[in-house]
Amino acid sequence: MSAAAPSPVAVVDAEPLERQGEVLTDAALTFLAELHHRFTPRRDELLARRAERRAKIARTSSLDFLPETAHIRDDPDWRVAPAPPALEDRRVEITGPTDRKMTINALNSGAKVWLADFEDASAPTWANVIGGQLNLIDAYERRIDFTSPEGKSYALRPAEELATVVTRPRGWHLDERHLRAADGRAVPGALVDFGLYFFHNARRLLTLGKGPYFYLPKTESHLEARLWNDVFVFAQDYLGIPQGTIRATVLIETITAAYEMDEILYELRDHASGLNAGRWDYLFSIVKNFRDAGPGFVLPDRNAVTMTAPFMRAYTELLVRTCHRRGAHAIGGMAAFIPSRRDPEVNAVAFDKVRADKDREAQDGFDGSWVAHPDLVPVARASFDAVLGDRPHQKDRLREDVRVTAAELIDIASLDAKPTQHGLRNAVQVGIRYIEAWLRGLGAVAIFNLMEDAATAEISRSQIWQWVNTGVTFENGERATADLVVKVAAEELAAIREEIGEDAFGAGRWSQAHDLLLRVALDEDYAEFLTLPAYELLD
């Protein structure tokens, strides 16, 4: 006799939204309850394992490839499943949240793929979580449009011109407090975002000749990839769609995952589509894991750590080699520049940097790359067109010349650059400005001509924490101290007040953002993710 189905997940402490019943059907809530019942306990075990691994890194100040999985790395024969037609050509991907305007603009952008983001580019307000699901459903049903306050209208182009959607759910560490299971616990946000999207759109996408495709964020080990694979197998059986219909691209944006790329692809091999190199979260992960490992692991200003740094080259070249050896796509990092309508000189300099970055990725063997703004799609496409021509990818470039050691992935000490006072001030500026917007429900924020997301705030506050706790001395002889950070934060808060005016300052959440930044940057106990305490302040 089979076990009874769990009771449907319940909505708690959330004002009802218009049309939310179209997403939160009884059948969908029952599916979420099944996912929670079957997989949340393993999620909890894996989060505990993260803490154990971090404690080991704190003791040893080292990482290595796993001896117990050497047979997977050494086996030359296994491959991931062939890419479906909709994911064969990924030369340009645009990223962004799932608000209504972005949904239309991203689909129309000319990019091959849109990363529809419920994670770092989206603050998880109830309206964003449910509204994003509705916007994707409406887009597939071609009943989506948008008119700006200025009267500008937005509508979808013909279906054959639209980007393929690859949805990114939240990471394993975040819960969705507004959806509770019968056991009284909040359902993990990853299962909510994945479950609602898959439940409502899997068959709809198959009808359109595509499928439910996902980006998996914040993965720290192959065991977490195995959990996702088991979720996929169950979900496909639950809806009665063929195994392998789901395809997943894993972001290698944690330092621990960089040592398990082969194993991550192996665990997901029937569902794997590729790996992606995520720059800011990767640096954040290095600081988080090696934050107390001494001066040899202190990163300089974040903008001084380019993708040409030796340890970043080791990471990206290993990623390309691993992907192509296994028949998977290798997707490059973000071009975050936001073009200025007022300053063509700024645009010219930035476009040159973007072009050089994308040229390097294409020449290194990547099959595609990310941009944050539609105006950058042609720039990135030109770089990849020059290398790919009419080919959809370059997975035949096996990069057998690449040999990366465990030590090279964490050779931070080889960097010439050092932390600067300007870097400290920029970290405070960006941290306050981003957190304030996040607390108002905005996850993708243009700051100083760059599109910033939660990863930006994480690296900013983590570097402040590391510099203070390591006792860094800046170029002018001043030492990084908590008192100095407090002073700079007060100056920046006053500068923002003067810049935007008293009314706008009072209408914002600037003081809360200032206080939260100082809390997660200066507390002795380092918060694993700033979005955890920030979520408690989110309306």
LOFI-501813 format. One line per field, with one value per residue (C-alpha): residue number from 0; residue in three letters; x, y, z. Coordinates in Angstrom, 3 decimals. Each point is the difference from the previous one (the first is absolute). Layout:
BEGIN
resi	NUM ...
resn	ala ...
X	X ...
Y	Y ...
Z	Z ...
//
This chain:
BEGIN
resi	0 1 2 3 4 5 6 7 8 9 10 11 12 13 14 15 16 17 18 19 20 21 22 23 24 25 26 27 28 29 30 31 32 33 34 35 36 37 38 39 40 41 42 43 44 45 46 47 48 49 50 51 52 53 54 55 56 57 58 59 60 61 62 63 64 65 66 67 68 69 70 71 72 73 74 75 76 77 78 79 80 81 82 83 84 85 86 87 88 89 90 91 92 93 94 95 96 97 98 99 100 101 102 103 104 105 106 107 108 109 110 111 112 113 114 115 116 117 118 119 120 121 122 123 124 125 126 127 128 129 130 131 132 133 134 135 136 137 138 139 140 141 142 143 144 145 146 147 148 149 150 151 152 153 154 155 156 157 158 159 160 161 162 163 164 165 166 167 168 169 170 171 172 173 174 175 176 177 178 179 180 181 182 183 184 185 186 187 188 189 190 191 192 193 194 195 196 197 198 199 200 201 202 203 204 205 206 207 208 209 210 211 212 213 214 215 216 217 218 219 220 221 222 223 224 225 226 227 228 229 230 231 232 233 234 235 236 237 238 239 240 241 242 243 244 245 246 247 248 249 250 251 252 253 254 255 256 257 258 259 260 261 262 263 264 265 266 267 268 269 270 271 272 273 274 275 276 277 278 279 280 281 282 283 284 285 286 287 288 289 290 291 292 293 294 295 296 297 298 299 300 301 302 303 304 305 306 307 308 309 310 311 312 313 314 315 316 317 318 319 320 321 322 323 324 325 326 327 328 329 330 331 332 333 334 335 336 337 338 339 340 341 342 343 344 345 346 347 348 349 350 351 352 353 354 355 356 357 358 359 360 361 362 363 364 365 366 367 368 369 370 371 372 373 374 375 376 377 378 379 380 381 382 383 384 385 386 387 388 389 390 391 392 393 394 395 396 397 398 399 400 401 402 403 404 405 406 407 408 409 410 411 412 413 414 415 416 417 418 419 420 421 422 423 424 425 426 427 428 429 430 431 432 433 434 435 436 437 438 439 440 441 442 443 444 445 446 447 448 449 450 451 452 453 454 455 456 457 458 459 460 461 462 463 464 465 466 467 468 469 470 471 472 473 474 475 476 477 478 479 480 481 482 483 484 485 486 487 488 489 490 491 492 493 494 495 496 497 498 499 500 501 502 503 504 505 506 507 508 509 510 511 512 513 514 515 516 517 518 519 520 521 522 523 524 525 526 527 528 529 530 531 532 533 534 535 536 537 538
resn	met ser ala ala ala pro ser pro val ala val val asp ala glu pro leu glu arg gln gly glu val leu thr asp ala ala leu thr phe leu ala glu leu his his arg phe thr pro arg arg asp glu leu leu ala arg arg ala glu arg arg ala lys ile ala arg thr ser ser leu asp phe leu pro glu thr ala his ile arg asp asp pro asp trp arg val ala pro ala pro pro ala leu glu asp arg arg val glu ile thr gly pro thr asp arg lys met thr ile asn ala leu asn ser gly ala lys val trp leu ala asp phe glu asp ala ser ala pro thr trp ala asn val ile gly gly gln leu asn leu ile asp ala tyr glu arg arg ile asp phe thr ser pro glu gly lys ser tyr ala leu arg pro ala glu glu leu ala thr val val thr arg pro arg gly trp his leu asp glu arg his leu arg ala ala asp gly arg ala val pro gly ala leu val asp phe gly leu tyr phe phe his asn ala arg arg leu leu thr leu gly lys gly pro tyr phe tyr leu pro lys thr glu ser his leu glu ala arg leu trp asn asp val phe val phe ala gln asp tyr leu gly ile pro gln gly thr ile arg ala thr val leu ile glu thr ile thr ala ala tyr glu met asp glu ile leu tyr glu leu arg asp his ala ser gly leu asn ala gly arg trp asp tyr leu phe ser ile val lys asn phe arg asp ala gly pro gly phe val leu pro asp arg asn ala val thr met thr ala pro phe met arg ala tyr thr glu leu leu val arg thr cys his arg arg gly ala his ala ile gly gly met ala ala phe ile pro ser arg arg asp pro glu val asn ala val ala phe asp lys val arg ala asp lys asp arg glu ala gln asp gly phe asp gly ser trp val ala his pro asp leu val pro val ala arg ala ser phe asp ala val leu gly asp arg pro his gln lys asp arg leu arg glu asp val arg val thr ala ala glu leu ile asp ile ala ser leu asp ala lys pro thr gln his gly leu arg asn ala val gln val gly ile arg tyr ile glu ala trp leu arg gly leu gly ala val ala ile phe asn leu met glu asp ala ala thr ala glu ile ser arg ser gln ile trp gln trp val asn thr gly val thr phe glu asn gly glu arg ala thr ala asp leu val val lys val ala ala glu glu leu ala ala ile arg glu glu ile gly glu asp ala phe gly ala gly arg trp ser gln ala his asp leu leu leu arg val ala leu asp glu asp tyr ala glu phe leu thr leu pro ala tyr glu leu leu asp
X	0.000 1.484 0.412 -2.636 0.922 1.094 -2.481 0.370 2.395 -1.756 0.416 0.795 0.500 -0.427 -2.494 -1.866 1.233 -2.084 -0.008 2.084 -2.597 1.192 3.410 -0.931 -2.507 -0.763 1.815 3.096 0.042 -0.289 2.977 2.013 -0.980 1.340 3.271 0.366 -0.831 2.443 2.922 0.175 1.544 2.862 0.331 0.430 2.700 1.895 -0.120 1.482 2.675 0.873 0.705 2.188 2.001 0.453 1.296 2.542 1.151 0.408 2.277 2.068 -0.139 -0.110 -2.236 0.670 -1.703 -1.921 1.931 -3.222 -1.272 3.249 -1.512 -2.622 2.597 2.310 -2.644 0.298 -3.157 -3.073 -1.858 -3.003 -3.183 0.021 -1.365 -3.589 -0.340 -1.087 3.271 2.423 0.971 0.528 2.499 -1.667 -2.128 -1.698 -0.771 -2.655 -2.949 -3.455 -1.927 -2.360 2.096 3.192 -1.797 -0.957 3.323 2.096 -2.029 0.230 3.680 1.524 1.836 -0.208 -0.890 -1.614 0.960 -3.346 1.153 -1.774 3.349 2.668 -1.678 -3.346 -0.821 -2.376 -3.045 -3.250 -0.976 3.266 -0.197 -3.587 -0.002 3.086 -1.719 -3.055 2.132 1.690 -3.342 -1.412 3.049 -0.401 -3.693 0.891 -2.333 2.664 0.459 1.165 -0.448 2.478 -1.064 1.308 -2.389 2.502 -1.484 1.766 -1.166 1.550 1.602 -0.850 0.713 2.990 1.774 -0.352 2.744 -0.217 -0.816 2.311 -1.439 2.162 -1.639 1.291 2.946 -0.425 0.647 -3.084 -3.499 -3.308 -1.635 -3.434 -0.409 -0.116 -0.345 -2.074 3.066 -0.083 3.209 0.548 0.589 3.464 -0.125 1.853 -2.816 -2.666 1.531 0.844 -3.247 -2.424 1.808 0.309 -3.537 -1.634 2.300 1.607 -2.713 -0.588 3.688 0.047 -2.876 2.119 2.899 2.095 0.141 0.375 3.595 1.713 3.102 1.028 1.634 2.272 0.772 2.849 0.452 -0.891 -2.293 -2.109 -0.080 -1.125 -2.870 -1.084 0.182 -2.260 -2.435 -0.046 -0.602 -2.893 -1.550 0.037 -1.585 -2.586 -1.187 0.499 2.473 3.096 3.120 2.653 -2.535 1.409 3.406 2.184 3.016 1.948 1.660 3.504 -0.043 1.376 3.618 -0.933 -1.993 3.052 1.668 -3.003 -0.941 0.283 -1.950 -2.770 -0.452 0.100 -2.770 -2.181 1.171 -3.502 -1.163 3.186 0.328 3.167 1.926 0.287 2.795 -1.566 2.562 -1.287 -1.487 3.191 2.104 -2.525 0.332 3.788 -0.161 -2.690 1.897 3.501 -0.942 2.134 2.868 2.383 1.521 0.658 -3.742 -0.871 -1.581 0.635 -2.784 -2.572 0.456 3.729 -0.673 -0.490 -0.629 3.668 1.221 1.887 -2.406 -3.000 1.644 0.520 -3.682 -1.395 2.363 -0.711 -3.715 0.295 2.147 -2.345 -3.143 1.304 1.512 -3.495 -1.999 -1.420 -0.192 2.419 -1.655 2.072 -0.493 -1.976 0.470 -1.727 0.450 -3.142 0.305 -0.381 -2.327 1.851 3.668 1.202 3.609 -0.880 -1.769 2.964 2.455 -2.391 -0.887 3.699 0.413 -3.048 1.243 3.431 -1.571 -2.312 2.778 2.121 -2.822 -0.775 3.679 0.408 -2.706 -3.152 -3.210 -1.838 -0.061 -2.217 -1.015 -2.200 -1.412 -1.510 2.466 2.842 -1.548 1.492 3.410 0.172 -1.515 2.675 2.746 -1.492 -1.026 3.637 1.060 -3.057 -1.176 -3.022 0.817 -2.290 2.882 3.638 -0.236 2.468 2.718 0.987 2.706 2.219 2.807 -1.575 1.436 -1.201 1.236 -1.930 2.423 -0.439 -3.738 0.721 3.248 -1.301 3.461 1.195 -2.025 1.998 -2.945 -0.752 -3.105 -0.354 -1.935 -1.912 -0.924 -1.299 -2.095 -1.363 -0.950 -1.903 -1.651 -1.147 -1.007 -2.276 -1.518 -0.672 -1.432 -2.324 -1.421 -0.268 -2.030 -2.422 -0.351 2.556 2.627 1.684 1.235 2.001 2.774 2.798 -0.821 0.155 -2.913 0.447 -1.732 0.234 3.401 1.365 -1.156 1.392 3.503 -0.106 -0.890 2.241 3.015 -0.665 -0.226 3.212 1.980 -1.006 0.609 3.336 1.136 0.723 2.056 -0.985 2.333 -0.151 1.077 -3.477 -1.146 -3.343 -1.941 -3.631 0.180 1.225 -2.834 -2.574 1.445 -0.059 -3.541 -1.222 1.630 -1.562 -3.439 0.236 1.159 -2.988 -2.361 1.469 0.001 -3.649 -1.607 -1.740 -3.354 1.406 2.339 -2.875 -2.099 2.784 1.491 3.442 0.558 -1.015 2.329 2.874 -0.576 -0.282 3.188 1.923 -1.506 0.990 3.356 1.132 -1.650 2.496 -2.220 0.063 -3.488 0.079 -2.249 -1.070 -3.359 -0.916 -0.130 -1.164 -2.978 -1.235 -0.259 -1.634 -3.648
Y	0.000 3.348 2.799 2.724 3.211 2.818 2.763 2.951 2.743 2.943 3.706 1.943 3.657 1.283 2.479 -1.636 1.101 0.467 -3.257 -1.913 -2.786 -0.739 -0.948 -1.340 -2.622 -2.914 -2.330 2.221 0.354 -3.778 -0.398 2.428 -2.010 -3.163 1.710 1.319 -3.354 -1.936 2.388 2.631 -2.431 -0.678 3.712 0.499 -2.679 1.601 3.446 -1.578 -1.592 3.445 1.175 -3.039 0.570 3.679 -0.956 -2.314 2.792 2.268 -2.629 -0.818 3.111 -2.365 -1.808 -2.929 -2.155 -2.829 -3.286 -2.018 1.228 -0.306 -2.850 2.410 2.596 -2.621 -1.818 1.432 -1.613 1.490 2.963 2.106 -0.367 1.787 3.539 0.484 2.176 3.050 -0.090 -0.849 3.615 2.087 2.557 2.930 -0.220 2.924 -0.054 1.783 -0.226 -1.190 3.273 0.689 2.555 -2.053 -3.144 1.673 1.793 -3.076 -2.243 2.652 0.819 -2.068 -2.179 -3.765 -0.582 1.999 -0.930 0.711 0.679 -0.750 0.088 2.715 2.460 -0.233 0.999 -2.765 2.073 -1.921 2.185 -0.825 -3.728 -0.407 2.816 -1.440 -3.357 1.715 2.025 -3.131 -1.776 3.066 0.178 -3.616 0.644 3.238 2.078 2.252 3.698 3.028 3.767 2.198 3.058 2.083 -1.768 -2.237 -3.354 -3.361 -3.198 -3.291 -0.536 -3.102 -3.289 -0.914 3.224 -0.541 -1.145 -3.442 0.262 -1.593 0.646 0.435 -0.957 1.161 -1.747 -2.871 2.227 2.245 -0.916 1.429 1.199 0.468 -3.686 -2.506 -3.756 -2.118 -0.484 3.737 0.724 2.485 -1.620 0.608 2.818 -2.192 -2.549 2.734 1.731 -3.239 -1.715 2.727 0.657 -3.673 -0.918 2.724 0.121 -3.386 -1.229 3.487 0.256 -3.419 1.141 3.002 -2.263 0.881 -1.255 0.929 1.195 1.210 1.720 -1.417 2.606 -0.125 -3.720 -0.986 -3.727 -2.909 -1.283 3.141 -0.669 -3.558 1.408 2.168 -3.000 -1.985 2.927 0.007 -3.750 0.156 3.081 -1.475 -3.220 1.990 1.832 -2.970 1.644 -1.752 -0.239 2.398 2.642 2.299 1.484 1.774 2.283 0.224 3.218 -0.743 3.011 -1.538 -0.937 -3.470 -0.760 0.920 -3.138 -2.163 1.070 -3.490 -1.497 2.604 -0.716 -3.741 0.173 1.981 -1.720 -0.922 3.578 2.069 2.719 1.779 1.970 3.762 2.135 2.449 2.618 1.959 -2.931 -1.938 2.718 0.275 -3.753 0.225 2.741 -1.825 -3.283 1.413 3.111 -0.928 -1.647 2.933 2.639 -2.466 -0.231 3.705 1.179 3.528 2.349 -2.064 1.945 -0.744 -3.749 -0.463 -3.239 0.049 -0.472 -3.327 -1.712 1.207 -1.247 -3.363 -0.142 1.011 -2.131 -3.036 0.668 0.062 -3.131 -1.883 0.974 -0.828 -3.292 -0.997 1.464 2.903 3.717 2.359 3.373 3.041 2.775 3.199 3.261 2.205 3.398 2.123 2.441 3.671 2.108 3.143 -0.913 -1.531 0.061 -2.275 -2.303 -0.146 -0.972 -2.562 -1.561 -0.472 -1.827 -2.175 -0.807 -0.998 -2.168 -1.805 -0.396 -1.709 -2.332 -0.995 -0.582 -2.051 -2.399 1.203 -0.694 3.104 2.734 2.300 3.623 2.137 2.436 -0.425 2.536 -2.404 -2.929 1.076 0.594 -3.470 -1.623 1.530 -1.505 -3.478 0.282 0.718 -3.319 -2.205 1.155 -2.135 -2.659 -0.030 -0.603 -1.081 -3.082 -1.687 2.193 -2.382 2.248 -2.984 2.514 1.102 -1.470 1.582 -0.989 0.301 2.662 2.169 0.413 1.738 1.769 3.349 1.051 0.277 3.204 3.226 2.269 0.922 1.325 3.772 2.663 0.674 -3.684 0.193 3.064 -1.603 -3.138 2.116 2.108 -2.964 -2.002 2.711 0.892 -3.591 -1.124 3.013 -0.890 -3.686 0.894 1.816 -3.139 0.705 -2.672 1.330 3.547 2.362 1.540 2.084 -1.325 -3.649 -2.386 -1.340 -2.919 -1.733 -1.492 3.549 0.801 -3.326 0.633 3.609 -0.802 -3.092 1.989 2.586 -2.816 -1.609 3.232 1.022 -3.423 -0.420 3.497 1.140 3.190 2.222 1.903 3.143 -1.898 -0.065 -3.319 -1.635 0.115 -0.167 3.663 0.969 -1.961 1.660 3.408 -0.675 -1.387 3.116 2.211 -1.961 0.037 3.788 0.289 -2.031 2.214 3.087 -1.603 -1.103 2.549 -0.241 -1.205 -2.860 -0.956 -0.124 -2.085 -2.550 -2.564 1.498 -0.169 -3.660 -0.741 1.847 -1.875 -3.403 0.522 0.840 -2.997 -2.554 1.682 0.489 -2.616 -2.463 -2.883 0.100 -0.430 -2.745 2.045 3.599 -0.808 -2.076 2.934 2.300 -2.286 0.660 3.711 -0.535 1.037
Z	0.000 -1.029 2.521 0.032 -1.794 2.313 0.703 -2.390 0.990 1.674 -0.705 3.187 0.921 -3.558 -1.353 -2.908 -3.401 -3.108 -2.009 2.556 -0.171 -3.538 1.434 3.437 -1.100 2.319 -2.390 -0.093 3.799 0.365 -2.346 2.147 3.082 -1.671 -0.883 3.544 1.613 -2.164 -0.358 2.773 2.533 -2.423 -0.660 3.745 0.165 -2.863 1.616 3.136 -2.173 -1.374 3.529 0.692 -3.153 0.784 3.470 -1.623 -2.339 3.037 1.568 -3.103 -2.228 -2.964 -2.479 -2.285 -2.579 1.687 0.139 0.329 -3.373 -1.962 -2.033 -1.388 -0.965 -1.500 -2.061 -3.550 -1.360 1.673 -1.498 0.899 -2.038 -3.384 0.137 -1.181 -3.132 2.014 1.980 -2.804 -0.677 3.144 -1.281 1.797 3.144 1.705 3.714 2.005 2.383 -1.023 0.319 -2.881 -1.891 0.308 -1.136 -3.277 -0.507 0.736 -2.297 -2.740 0.595 -2.807 2.519 -0.487 3.672 2.783 3.539 1.664 3.513 3.255 1.800 0.300 -2.385 1.798 3.563 1.183 0.869 -0.272 -2.955 -1.804 0.715 -1.233 -2.564 -1.689 -0.430 -1.496 -2.402 -1.345 -0.447 -1.761 -2.258 -1.103 -0.617 -1.888 2.130 1.489 -0.652 1.950 -0.152 1.860 2.065 -2.908 -2.374 -1.796 -1.020 0.047 -1.747 -1.057 -3.374 -2.091 1.793 -2.183 1.056 3.753 2.355 1.576 3.701 2.576 3.462 3.094 3.313 3.350 1.650 2.454 3.033 -0.382 1.192 -1.209 3.203 -1.591 -0.904 2.846 -0.067 2.357 2.216 0.698 -1.873 -2.787 -3.386 -1.489 -2.548 -2.500 0.036 -0.179 -3.035 -1.786 0.938 -1.043 -3.277 -0.886 1.026 -2.064 -3.016 -0.721 -2.371 -1.379 -0.924 -1.646 -2.175 -1.012 -0.977 3.032 3.572 3.664 0.228 3.174 1.322 3.394 2.291 3.046 -0.431 2.301 -0.673 -2.261 2.758 -0.412 -3.744 0.782 2.056 -2.931 -2.310 2.310 0.105 -3.805 -0.258 2.463 -1.595 -3.496 1.236 1.958 -3.116 -2.289 -2.348 -1.388 2.109 -1.309 -0.976 2.696 -0.759 2.534 -0.251 3.255 1.078 1.196 2.275 3.181 0.574 1.258 -3.161 -2.101 1.369 -0.960 -3.531 -1.460 2.859 -0.264 -3.700 0.698 2.603 -2.409 -3.179 -1.226 0.609 -0.281 -2.617 1.097 2.587 0.445 1.439 2.480 1.005 3.009 1.881 -0.654 1.606 2.832 0.566 0.134 2.627 1.966 0.121 0.514 1.960 2.993 -1.905 0.306 -2.296 -2.826 -0.671 0.169 -3.242 -1.276 -1.156 -1.876 -3.238 0.122 -0.223 -3.719 -1.824 -1.080 3.583 0.142 2.383 -2.023 -3.213 1.661 0.949 -3.397 -2.084 2.176 -0.483 -3.803 -0.059 2.337 -1.905 -3.450 1.107 1.159 -2.902 2.019 -0.782 1.735 0.636 0.889 2.516 0.261 -1.875 2.554 -1.629 -0.435 -2.926 0.849 -2.132 1.110 -0.254 -3.293 1.221 2.921 -2.458 -2.368 2.745 1.501 -3.358 -0.730 3.312 -0.644 -3.505 1.309 2.699 -2.433 -2.579 2.651 1.015 -3.588 -0.746 3.189 -1.156 1.722 -1.922 1.182 2.593 2.077 -0.360 2.245 -2.567 -3.490 -1.463 0.807 -1.893 -3.373 1.594 1.534 -3.075 -2.242 2.179 -0.185 -3.648 -0.861 1.532 -0.545 -3.392 -0.879 2.592 3.085 2.431 0.168 2.167 -2.350 1.576 2.778 1.502 0.752 0.462 3.294 3.188 3.248 3.446 3.234 1.219 -3.108 0.658 3.304 -0.839 1.220 1.169 -3.616 -0.451 -0.086 0.876 3.616 1.775 -0.210 1.851 -3.202 -0.090 3.549 -0.776 -3.171 1.923 2.525 -2.708 -2.063 3.066 1.404 -3.363 -0.992 3.359 0.107 -3.406 0.971 3.093 -2.331 -2.118 -2.750 -0.594 -3.168 0.598 -2.212 2.151 -1.526 -3.512 1.068 0.451 3.504 1.693 3.363 -0.842 -0.178 3.508 1.239 -1.337 1.231 3.601 0.048 -1.076 2.695 2.572 -1.243 -0.179 3.528 1.518 -1.762 0.990 -3.560 -0.340 -2.912 -2.324 2.177 3.106 1.553 1.379 -0.749 3.263 1.011 1.007 -3.477 -1.645 2.259 -0.880 -3.762 0.203 1.813 -2.633 -2.830 1.574 0.360 -3.628 -1.187 2.000 -1.648 -3.454 -0.093 2.318 3.341 -1.328 -2.061 2.826 2.470 -2.370 -0.409 2.349 0.221 3.738 0.089 -2.895 1.719 3.253 -1.691 -1.989 3.164 1.747 -2.658 -0.659 3.596 2.227 1.439 -1.134 -3.785 -1.530 -2.642 -2.308 0.539 -1.630 3.067 2.458 -2.822 -0.680 3.534 -0.908 -3.397 -0.219
//
